[in-house]
Amino acid sequence: GRIEVKLSAPYGDDGSHQHIKLFLNRLPRPLSAVLPVFENMGVTVLSEQPFKLSDSNLHIADFAVQLPRADALDNESTRHAFIELLEKLLRNEAENDGFNRLALLAGLDGSRITILRAYGRYLRQAGLHFSQAYIERCLASYPHIARLLVDLFAERLSSQGSDEHAREISGELDAALVGVSNLDEDHILSGFKTAIEATLRTNAWQTG
């Protein structure tokens, strides 16, 4: 009864087009339930071809999709993290929102995306007046900064982290933030950095 995902690219393609096959040993998922998951991951669905194996309950949905970048799945760890997160989303085991675009854009796995999602919600509760959708788009527009923010969190709060390395990442972030010309986006991204640097490490934090 669990959904499994397989990825394959058309022969000779630059990598921007992929086939995502969903295997399900029960009733097939309606397209209306699957499309929002792909869209929130930044994947454009071009077509769907459903199959059912005769004398079996196994259903296969073959989606032809386009990725946000041709090289989005070139890295094996990103490819694995993308498949793992997609399977969790289709099993309703992960949150389906625009933060998930960072899986392909920034190469983040589900747990690291959760860190940025939590800080985004905290900042809104603390008075940041931008909508969650705007915050999601902002991070997606600066995937390098999003990855540095998570790296900073890990270095500062992991028991294996290094204060010296955290300072280096903080400096990289400051340099990257100089290139953010939009004042609203700079306010959001700087807010993430400030909140992460204000977070205190406790014995409750353990690396996954």
N, C-alpha and C positions, 0 to 999 in steps of 0.2 A: 503493500500500500504506500510505499514511499516513492517520491519523485526522484528520478536520477537524470542527470544532464550530461550530454556529450557534445563536444565542440569539434567542428571540422571546417576547413577553409577550402573554397573552390580552387582547383589546380590552376596555377599561374596567376592567381589574384595577388594584389599587393598586401593583403591582410585586412583591409577595411571591411570586406564582406565575409561573413561567416554563416555556417549553418549550426543552429542550436537545436538539438533533438532532446525532447522531453519524453522520458519513459515512465509510464504510470500503469500499475497493475490494478486498476479499478476504473470508475467512470472518468472520462477525460475532463480536464479543467476547461471551463468556458473561456473563450477568447477575451471576454470582457474582464476576467480576473487576471489573465496573464499579461495583457498589454500594459497596464499601469506599472507592473514590476519592471518590464523592459524599459519603459520610458523613463522611470526614475533612475535607472542605471545608465542613462544616456545612450541607449541602444534603440535604433530605428528599425521597426519590423517592416520588411518589404513584402513578405508573403508567408502563408502558412499552408502546409500540406499535412492533413491528418491521416493516420493509418490505424488499422486494427488487425492484429494477427488472427487468422481464422482459428477456431477451436481454442481460443485463449482470451483471457481478460486483459491482455497487454495492449495498451494504446500507446501510439507514438505520434508526437506532433513535431514536425520538421519545420522550423522557422528559418527563413532566409532573412538575415539582418545586416545592418550596416553599423559599424562601430564609430565612435566619435573621432578616432584617429586610426590611421592604418597600422601603426606600431603598438596599439593599445595592449595587445596580447602577446607581444614578442617575448616579454619576460616570463619565464616559467612560473615564478612565484606569484606574479600578478594573475596569470592564467588560472592557477590553482585557487587563489583567493576569490577570483571572480566566480568560478564554478561553485565553490563552497557557499558563497554568499547567495548566489542565485538559487541554489537548492534550498537553503534555509528560508528564503523569501517565499518560494513556491510551496513550502511546507508550513508557512505562517509561523516560522520560528525566529524571524527577524523583522525589524521595523521597515516598512515600505515607504520611503520618502526620498527627496532629492539629494540627501547626503550620500546616498549610495552611488551617485555618479563618480565619487572619489575613488571607487574601486578601480575603474579603468583610467581615469584621468590622472590620479596621483599614485596608483599602485597600492592602495591601502586595503587591508583585510577588514572583515566585519568588526572585529574588536576595536581596531584603531578608528574606524569610522564612528563607532559608538562613543568614543572619547570626545570627538569634535561635536557630535550631536548633543552630548550632555552639556558641554560648555556653551553651545549655542542656546540651549534652553535656559541655562543659568543666566547668561547675559541678558536674555529677554526678561526674565523675572527680576533682574537687578536694574532694569530701566532702559535697556537698549530698545529703541522704538521701532526697529525694522522687523518686518515679518519673517517667519521662518523660511518661507520660500525665497525671500531676497537674500538672506544669509546663506542659504544653500547655493544660490547662483553665484554669490560672491566667492565662496570657497572654490567652486567649480571653475571660476574664471582665473584663479591663481592656484593651480594644483601644487606647484612647487612650494608655495608658502604653506598650504594645508599640510603637506608632508613634513615640512620643517616644524610646524606647530606640534604635531604628534611626536616627532623626534625629541623636541624640547621637553614635552611632558614625560616621555620615557626616561630621558637622562636625568631629569630633576627628581622624579618620584619612584623610579625603579631602584630596588636594592643593589642592582648591578650598574646603576648609572654613575656618571662621572661629573662632578661639579665643573671641572675644567672644560669638558666636552660640552656641557650645557651652556657655558658662557660662549663657547665658539658658535654654537647653534644660534644663541640669542643674537650674536653679532651678525650672523648670516641673515637672520630674520630682519634686523634693522636695515641692512643693506637692501634686502628685497623690498621692504616696505617703502623705501625711498622711490621705487619705481611705480608705486600705486598712485596714479594721478587723481582718481575719483575720491573726493573727500569722504563720502559715505562709506565706500569700500575700505578706505584707510582706517576709518573709525571702527568698523567691524573687525578687521584683521588685527588691528592694534589692541582691540578689546580682548580678543582671544589670547594674545601674547601676554597682556597684563594679568588676565585671570589665571593663566597657567603659572606665571611666575609668582603669583600671590598664593598659590596652593601649597599647603604644607604636607610633607610626607609623614605618614604614620605607619605603624606596624601592620595596618590593614591592607596596604598595597602589596600585591604580589604580581610578578610578571606572569603572563599567560603563555 
